[in-house]
Amino acid sequence: LGVTGCMFQIIDKYVYVDNNHEYGDFGHWDTVRVDLDGANKKEMPYANMSIKVFNDRIYFHCWNESALYAADSACEQVKKYEIDVPDKRTIEKKLKNVGTVCFLKINDVQDGWIYFRYSLLDTDGMSFYKGEYKINLEGTKIEKTNDGTFNENQIQSYN
């Protein structure tokens, strides 16, 4: 296909490939889309897309971004969902002295909701907080679906 990468997904008539240009720490990631025959190579404007497919739509998130995305299989008609979790102030108060990186993971899409995990990590990938949430497909309502957990040992060792 003329694209080198470490992970790929075939979606409809496209192949999406994640490629790390620099190794070490988090490196420099991009996502490339090509047709199944390798034609029409396009670097996507979203780096390191972690894609899930539900009902002929793709849903994805990008590293250290508080947003989820929904798109057609060509990723040309994209809707962005800004994530502002309802208990953000409580989390920030608990982690007031801790530098964090946001990581979202889409678990499922069903019944008009995107179910996702919201995690706050340090730059080495150690978790400070994990909670489960859902956002409606209109992007107008976010609800918490579990109590969430703080890694007290990690927080204390950071402080």
N, C-alpha and C positions, 0 to 999 in steps of 0.2 A: 504493500500500500504506500510505501514511501514515507512512512511515519514511524518513528521509534518511540516507544513509551513503556511504562511499567504496568499500566492498567488500561483496559479498554472495555467498551460496551457496544454492542450492536443494537441499534434502535431504529426500527422501520427500515429505511434504505440508507442509513448512515452508520458510520463507526466513529465513536468518540474515544480519543486516546489522551490519557494524562501523561505528561512528560515532565521530568525533573531535569532542568538544565544545569543545576549546581547541587552537588551533594553536600551533606553536612548540615546540621541544624534543620531548618525547614526548606532550604534551597529555593530555587525559583521554578515554580510550576506554571504550566499553561495547559490548556485543553485544546486539542485540534479535532475538527470534524472533517471527515472525508466520505465520499460516496463509497459504496461497497466495492467498487472496482478501483478505488484509490484516486479517482478524479475529484476535482473541485475541493482541494485542500483549503481549509479556512481555520485560522486561529480564532478561537472564540474569545469574546471580551470578558469571559468569566474564567478565572484561573482555578485549576484544581477542582473541577465540578464533580461533586459526589451525586450521581444521578440515580433516581428511582423512577420506574415506569408504572403508571396506574392509568387504566382506561385510555390508552392511546395518547396520553399526555406525559411529559417528563417533568419531574419535580427535582430540584437540586438545591444545594447550598455550597458555599465556598468558604474556605478556611478563614477564620478570624473575621467573619462578617456577620452582623446581627440581622440577617435577612434570609428568607427562603424565596425560591423562584418557581414558577410554573410556566411551561412553554409547550409549543407544538414540537413534534419530533425533529424538526429542522432547527429548533431553538431560534426562531426568527420573530415569533410573536410571544413576547415574554412579559409576565406579570411579576412584579417584585412585591414581597410581603415583608415590610419592616417589622422586626420583632422587638417588642418592648414588653417584657413579661410583667404580669400584674404584681408580682412580689419583688420587683427590682430593688426598691428602697430597702427592704428587709435584707436582701442578699448583699447589697452594697454596704450596709451597716455592719454586717457580720464580717465582711471581707475588706474593711476600710483601709488596711495597711498592706493589702496583698495586690500585687500586679498580676492581672489575669489576661488570658486570651479566650475569646468566645468560640465555642465549637457547637454547631447545631448538627443534628442527625435526624433525618426524616425516617420515621418508623413505618408509617402507613398513611394512606389516603382513603377515606371511606365516609359515606353518609354526609358529604359536604364539609368535611374537616380534614386538615393536614395534621397528623399526629407527629410530634417531634420531641427529641431530647435537647435540652438546653444545658450545656456544661461550661464551666469556667475552669480553665487549666492554667498552669504555669508554662513557661516556654519549653520546658522539658517534657510536657505532656502529663504531668501529675495533676490529678483532679482535686479541686477545692470544693466544687458544687456540681450536683447533677439533679435535674428536675424534669418531669414529663409534662408536656403542654399540648394544646391543640389550638389551631387558628382556623377560622372558617374560610371558605374559598373566596369570599368577598374581601377578606383581609381586615374586617371591621371588628372582630371579636377574638380575643385570646383568653383561654381558660387553662388553669392548672389542673392536671389530672392525677397528680400524686403529691405527697408532702414534700418531696425533694430531700436530698441528703447532703450534708456538709461533711467533708473529710477533716475532722477535728485535728487529727495527728498532723496532717499536712499543713493546716493553717497555723498550728502552734510552732511547727518546725520552721515555717517561713518567717514568723514573727520573732 
